[in-house]
Amino acid sequence: MSYFRRDIDELVGYTPGEQPQAGKFIKLNTNENPYPPSPAVARAISATLERGLSRYPDPLATAFRQRAGEVLGVDPDGILCGNGSDEILTLVTRAFVGERELLRLPYPSYILYKTLAQIQGARSEEVHFAADWSLSDDFLRPADGLRLALLPNPNSPSGTIIRPQRVLELAERLPCPLLVDEAYVDFAETNCLALVSASDNILVSRSLSKSYALAGLRFGFLVAQPQVIAGLRKVKDSYNCDALSIAGATAAIDASAWLAENRARILATRVRLTAGLRALGFAVVESQANFVWATHDGRSARTLYEQLKQNHVLVRYMDYAGWGDGLRISVGTDDQIDACLALLKTMV
Ligand SMILES: *Cc1c(COP(=O)(O)O)cnc(C)c1O
């Protein structure tokens, strides 16, 4: 006999990308930033530490919301902070999708979404991307119990983006809110932040893990209309962000010049990675993120992944049931990418 809810017993838990604790790996598997964050982040964390941690943190992370509001041009009352944007996704799912209700997501995309529905005892429905990674009107058709649609934009694993005009159209015709997961948007040409004031159906989540090089800090946030944020605040833990992460995140969002410089470097290396893989016979999707999706007609993606791993280069092998497999390779430093390409050259 099990003490767990049936939904939990039946759940195969989400497995994040490998984080090897031993051995020296070139890590190109979880889309972390290869460069250190702005030095202002460590200074802000140290200053907070010196003041001490005996008090509870600000439950609403007001300092961050004010700074982010100015930097991004949004209303601070329209921002909800979370322990990583994964927590934001959990909170929104918990608040909107009841037991046996329906969550819609595109396929293939971020695997975690389906797990969130399962934890909730809810159903999920996958709508396949078209061959060119666009989304057909199937994504917006009504369905019984449909309560939330999630759209990673840029998408993972493809790195492709749905243009804001089309996102607005999807949101306006969907009978439920649309959460646009912009974890990678700082590496893209467009974003959907301006749509939030146009439609109370649109929620935009952001992460400091990738573009701000702070995956270890655990900080993400949601932008939506203030009445939506007010509702979500009722669902979150009182102190979901700790004092050190709030201080670090506030310094990070303020460091616009650092972000621009980091972005430029990653984008330049993305060009190099894409060209290098294509020269080796890979099909590579044009990416708007800090990773690329690569497949090879003549070689098994799983074998390439394993051979790279034996040589201490970690990439992400993804196998999507009913769709296909491939390699998702994060944009590291030029040296890391050159090492990866040199190894692949001996394998294909
Ligand atoms: C990495 C990632 C996240 C999670 O980011 P955290 O802020 O680290 O929780 C969310 N969505 C997508 C699509 C991601 O790839």
PDBQT file of the ligand as one rigid body, heavy atoms in Angstrom, charges set to zero:
ROOT
HETATM    1  C1  LIG A 401      15.837  26.883 -17.795  1.00  0.00    +0.000 C 
HETATM    2  C2  LIG A 401      14.375  27.034 -18.105  1.00  0.00    +0.000 A 
HETATM    3  C3  LIG A 401      13.472  27.481 -17.151  1.00  0.00    +0.000 A 
HETATM    4  C4  LIG A 401      13.798  27.529 -15.681  1.00  0.00    +0.000 C 
HETATM    5  O1  LIG A 401      14.539  28.501 -15.282  1.00  0.00    +0.000 OA
HETATM    6  P1  LIG A 401      14.859  28.705 -13.740  1.00  0.00    +0.000 P 
HETATM    7  O2  LIG A 401      14.651  30.170 -13.591  1.00  0.00    +0.000 OA
HETATM    8  O3  LIG A 401      16.257  28.269 -13.567  1.00  0.00    +0.000 OA
HETATM    9  O4  LIG A 401      13.904  27.928 -12.903  1.00  0.00    +0.000 OA
HETATM   10  C5  LIG A 401      12.158  27.716 -17.518  1.00  0.00    +0.000 A 
HETATM   11  N1  LIG A 401      11.734  27.465 -18.773  1.00  0.00    +0.000 NA
HETATM   12  C6  LIG A 401      12.566  26.998 -19.711  1.00  0.00    +0.000 A 
HETATM   13  C7  LIG A 401      12.041  26.737 -21.078  1.00  0.00    +0.000 C 
HETATM   14  C8  LIG A 401      13.904  26.745 -19.399  1.00  0.00    +0.000 A 
HETATM   15  O5  LIG A 401      14.716  26.224 -20.303  1.00  0.00    +0.000 OA
ENDROOT
TORSDOF 0
